[in-house]
């Protein structure tokens, strides 16, 4: 597969595990597991990284929003490695997205609420987001479990005889507490840890209870390696970025078009490299299951980002009122 535009082709070196003092370093390296930030319907970066580097596994950190069957959008990656995932808040937006994930070829590789040994590393998953209707950490619990929700739900407040589709990407205390009784090496979440300004200390408590060493999360579309935090190594994987198990960049994250708009409104002129990245991106409504290519009607009303206004300034994408 050809390298996607704007992505680095440099191979990364994987560090060996630290050995006791006075012993010869072992030759065994850490497994080559890639962690992928929110794709929001675009999978070229994952397919490229998988076919280029042949990792032992890839783990997608939520908000996949596949616009076509999984075997089509992730076919190249599935042919060379195992693909694992956790759901994000947008993965229950439509029936099509839900069925492609929960009933498709990677349905059994959903890590949410369980611990799995992947390439010799135990990885725990907590997908979805905290929602006040269910439970907001450090606040009252409205519904302990999906069963309790259904006991109190009216018939019109169910979907396919079970939880409303939206709450199938909500975090229930019962799932969180069940994970706390288990142990793992790595915790992957959609929500951010407490070291992020929009994160939750509940993620920190879960990580410490499980004795994990590393946390990888998506959702916030920011690519950040945090300083050692409460004895944890926390890695926020950016919008459509890919990193390895040590947090090294395999595919650089893209800037969220909404963040570019904020930068422009604040008078912060992005570098030419940022504009180059944006120009290479397909025009995609990240809150829709269907990518909108140039020349098609969609949220950007057929305007090319690289077409300047009459005053010479680049056009700005429209602001979305939806959250990440």
NUKOL-360568 format. One record per residue: x, y, z of N, C-alpha, C in turn. Coordinates in steps of 0.1 Angstrom, whole numbers, plus 5000, padded with zeros to 4 digits. Layout:
XYZXYZXYZ;...
! end
This chain:
500849885000500050005000500950125000;500550224992501350344991501250425004;502250495007502250575019501350695018;500350715028499450835027500250965027;499751065020500451195020500551245034;501651305037501851375050502251285061;502451155058502851065069504351025068;504951015080506350985080506550835077;507650805069507950665066509050615074;509550695084510650645092510250535101;511050425101510750315110511150345124;510450295134510750325148511550215154;512350245164513150145171512450115184;512249985187511549945199512549915210;512349975221513349955232513049825239;514149775245514049645252513649675266;513049575273512549595286513849605295;513749685306514849705315515149575323;516349545324516749415331517449455345;517449355354518049385367519549415365;520049495374521449545374522449425374;523449435366524449335365524149215356;523049215350522649105340522749155326;522949065317523049095303521649125298;521449235291520149275285519549165277;518349135279517649035270517449085256;517348985247517149025233515749045230;514848995239513449005236512949155237;512249205226511849335226510349345230;509849465233508449485236507649445223;506449395225505649355213505349485205;505149465193504849575184503349595183;502849665192501349695193501149845190;500349875180500050015177498650055183;498650175187497450235193496950355184;495750345180495250445169494250535175;494450665173493550765177492250765168;491250835173489950835166489950845151;489550745144489650755129488450845123;487350845130486150915124485950885110;485950765106485550725092486750715083;487950745087489050735077490050635083;490450535075491250425080492550415072;492850505062494050495054495350485063;495350565074496550575082496750445090;495650375093495850245100496250135091;495650135079496050035069497450055065;497850175063499250205059500250155070;499950195082500850155093500950005095;499849935093499749795095500549725084;500349765071501049695060502449735059;502849855064504249895063505049835074;504549815086505349775098504949635103;503849585098503449445103503449435118;502649515125502649505140501949375144;502249335157501549215163500049245164;499649365166498249395168498149545167;496949595164496549735165495349745174;495249855181494149885190493550015187;492350025183491750155179490950205191;491150335195490750395207489350455206;488450415198487150465197486850555186;485550585184485050675173485550625160;485250495157485650445144484750495133;483450495135482450545125482750495111;482750365109483050315096481950355086;482250405074481350445064480950325055;481550215057481350095048481649975057;481349855053481649735061483149735065;483349675077484749675082485749605073;485249495067486149415059486649505046;485949605043486349695032487249805037;486849875048487649995052488949955060;488949835066490149785073490749655067;490349625054490849505048492349485048;493149585044494549565044495149535057;494649605068495149585081494749445086;493549405084493049275088493849155081;494349185070495049085063496449055069;496949145077498349135082498449125097;497449165104497449165119496149155125;496049145138494849145145494449285149;493149315147492649455150491649445162;491949525172491149535184490649675186;489549695194488949825194488149845207;487849965210486850005220485950105214;484650105218483750205212483950345218;483650435209483650585213482250625213;482050745218480650805219479950815206;480650825195480050835181479850705175;480250595181480050465174478650405176;477750485183476350445184475450545178;476050635170475250745164474150695154;474450585147473450535137473450375138;472350325133472250175132473350115123;473650185112474650135103476050115110;476450225117477750225124477750115134;476650105142476550005153476749865147;475949835137475949695132477249665125;477949755119479249725113480249695123;480149745135481049725146480649605155;479449605160479049505169478549375163;478349375149477949255142478949225131;480049295129480949275119482149185122;483149175114484249075116485149105128;485049235134485849255146485049265158;483749225158482949225169483449155181;484149045179484648965190485949025196;486449125189487649195194487349325201;486149345205485749455213486349445227;487249525231487849515244487049575256;485949635253485249705263484849615275;485249655287484849585299485549455302;486649425295487449305297488949325296;489649215300491049215299491449105289;492349125280492749025270494249025268;494748905267496248895264496448915249;497149015246497349045232498849055230;499448965222500848955219501648955232;501148885242501848865255501748985265;500849075262500549195270499049195274;498749205287497349205291496849345290;495849365281495249495278493849505283;493449605291492049625295491449735288;490149725285489449825278488249885285;488150015285486950085289486550185278;485550135270485150225259483950315264;483550395254482450485257482850605266;481750675270481950805278481050805290;481450885299480550915311479451005306;478250965310477051045307476251065320;475851185322475151215335473851145337;473151105327471951025328472250895335;473450835332473850705338474650735351;475750795349476650815360477850915356;477951015364479151105362480051085374;481251045372482151015384482151125394;482251085407482151175419480851235421;479851185413478451235415477551115418;476251135419475351025422475250925411;475050805414474850695404473350685401;472950715389471550705385471150555382;472050485375471750355371473050275372;473050175381474250095383474650005372;473749955365474049855354472949875343;473249815331472249815321470949745325;471049635333469849575338468949665346;469649745355468849835363468149945354;468949985344468350085335467050035328;467149905323466049845316464849825326;465149795338464049775348463249895350;463850015348463150145350462850215337;463150155326462850215313461550185307;460950275301459650245294459950175281;458950115275459150035263459650125252;459250255251459650345241461050395243;461650365254463050405257463950295256;463650195247464550085245464850075230;465849995226466249985212466549835210;465849775200465949635197465749545210;464849595219464549515231465549535242;466449625240467549635251467849785253;469049815257469449955260469250045248;468850175250468850265239470250265232;470250285219471450275212472550365218;472150485221473050585226473750535239;473050465248473650425260474450295259;474550245247475450135245476950185243;477050315243478450375244478550455257;477750425267477850495280478550405289;479250465299479950385309479050365321;478850235324478050205336478950165347;478550205360479450165371479750015372;478749935369478949795370480149745361;480249795349481349765340482749815346;482649935351483850005357484349925369;483449885378483749815390484249675387;483649605377484149475374485649475369;485949585362487349595357488249625369;487849695379488649725390489149605398;488449495397488849365403489749285395;490149335384491149255375492449325374;493449265368494749325366495149325352;495949425348496349435334497649515333;498349515322499549585320499249725314;498249725305497849855298496349875299;495949995301494450035300494250125288;493350085280492950175269491550225272;491350355270490050415272489750515261;488450545260488050655252488250795259;487650795271487750905280489250925284;489551055288490951085292491151065306;492451045310492851035324492851175331;493051175344492951295351493951405348;495051365342496151455338495751545327;494651515320494151595309493151695315;493051815309492251915315490751875314;490451785305489051735303488951595308;489951545315489951405319489251375332;489251255337488551205349489551135358;489551175371490351095381489850955382;488550935379488050795379488850705370;489350755359490250675351491550645358;492050745366493250715374493050615384;491950615391491650525402491550385396;490950375384490750245378492150185374;493050275369494350225365495150185377;495050255388495850215399495350085405;493950065405493449945411493849825402;493949845389494349735380495849715379;496549805386498049795385498649805371;497949885363498549905350499750005350;500549995339501650075338501450185328;500650165318500350265308498950275305;498550405301497150435297497250495283;496450445273496350515260494850555259;494650675255493250715253493150805240;491850815235491550895224490651015228;489551035220488451125223488751275222;489851315228490051465228490851515216;491251425207491851475194493151545196;493851525208495051585211496151485212;497351505206498451415207499451465217;499451395229500251445240500851325248;502151335251502751245260502951315273;502251265283502251335296503451295304;503951385313504951345322504451235331;505451155337504951055346503951105356;502851035357501651085365501150975374;501250995387500750895396501350755394;502550755389503250625386502750565373;502050645365501550595352502150665340;502250595329502650665317501350675308;500950805306499750835300499950895286;499350835276499550875262498250915256;497951035253496851075245497151065230;496450985223496650965208495751055200;496351135192495651245185494751195174;493951285168493051265158493651195146;493351065143493850985132495350965133;495850965145497250935147497450795151;498750745150499050605154500350615161;500450545173501650535181501950395184;503150365189503550235193503350215208;503750105213503550075228504350165237;505450225232506250315239505750465237;504750475229504250615227504950685215;505850615208506550675197505550695185;505650805178504750835167505050745155;504050675150504150595138503550675126;502350725129501750815119501350945127;501751055122501451185129499951205129;499551255141498151295142497751415133;496551425128496151535120495451635130;495451765125494851865133493351855131;492551865141491151865140490751995133;489951995122489552115115488952215124;488252175135487652265144488752345152;489852275155490952335162491652435154;491652415141492252505131491452635131;490152615132489252735132489452815144;489652745156489852825168491152895168;492152835162493452895161493353025152;492653015141492553135133491753245140;490653205147489853305154490653375165;491653305171492453355181493653435176;493753445162494853515156496153445156;496053305158497253225158497353165144;498353205136498453165122499153025122;498552915118499152785118500352785108;501252695110502452685101501952635087;502852655077502452595064502352445064;503052375073502952235074501552195078;500952275087499552245092498552255081;498752365073497852385062498052275051;499252235049499452125040498751995045;498751965058498051845063496551855060;496051975063494651995061494251975047;495052035038494752025024494751885019;495551795025495651655021494451575026;493851625036492751545043491551545034;490851435033489551435026488551525034;487651585028486651655035485651555041;485751545054484851445061484151505072;482851485073482051525084482251425095;483051455105483451355115482351315124;481151375123480051335131479051255122;479351225110478551145101479251015098;478350915094478950785090479450785076;479150895068479450895054480451015051;481650975047482651085043482051165031;482351295031481951375020483151425013;483351375000484551414992484251544985;485451604981485251724973484351714961;483551814959482651804948481251744951;481151694964479851644968479251744978;477951744979477251824988477451775002;477751865011477951815025478151935034;478751915046478752015056479652135052;480452125041481252235037480752305024;479552255020478852325009479752334996;480452224993481252214981482452314980;482752384990483852474990485152404993;486152424984487452364986488252444997;488952375006489652445016490852525010;491352474998492452544993492152654983;490852684982490352794974490352924982;491153024980491153134989489953224987;489653304997488553404995489053514986;488153614983488553724974489653804981;489653804994490753885001492053805003;492053684997493353604998493453515010;492553525020492653435031492053305028;492553195034491953065032490553055038;489752965032488452945037488452875050;487552895059487452825072486352725072;486552605077485452515078484352565088;483152525085482052565094482252505108;481852575118481952525132480752425134;481152315140480052225144479752245159;478452225162477952245175478152115183;478452005176478551875183479851865191;479951785201481151765208482051665201;483251645206484151545201483751415204;
! end
